[in-house]
Amino acid sequence: MTAVLDKSMIEKALKDLAVQEPDYVSDLLKHIGEDLKIAKRKRLEEIVKEDFEEYETVFKALA
């Protein structure tokens, strides 16, 4: 089951949390940033792997 959340309610809740628990929100944002970097790096590695698999014969011919 998927719950549909109102973005304005989430925004208000996050703002309230940031006022009440600024250190928690700061740490959370840092953690999310690190997760995004990891996800982007993983996707880049997948793209490179796909490209190498797709052009494997060409690379072998050039070698």
QUIJO-V497109 format. One record per backbone hydrogen bond with DSSP energy under -0.5 kcal/mol. NH is the residue of the N-H (numbers start at 1). CO is the residue of the C=O. If there is no record, write none. Layout:
NH:CO  NH:CO
This chain:
3:1  5:3  10:6  11:7  12:8  13:9  14:10  15:11  16:12  17:13  18:14  19:15  20:16  21:17  25:21  26:22  27:23  28:24  29:25  30:26  31:27  32:28  33:29  34:30  35:31  36:32  37:33  38:34  39:35  40:36  41:37  42:38  43:39  44:40  45:41  46:42  47:43  48:44  49:45  50:46  51:47  52:48  53:49  54:50  55:51  56:53  59:55  60:56  61:57  62:58  63:59
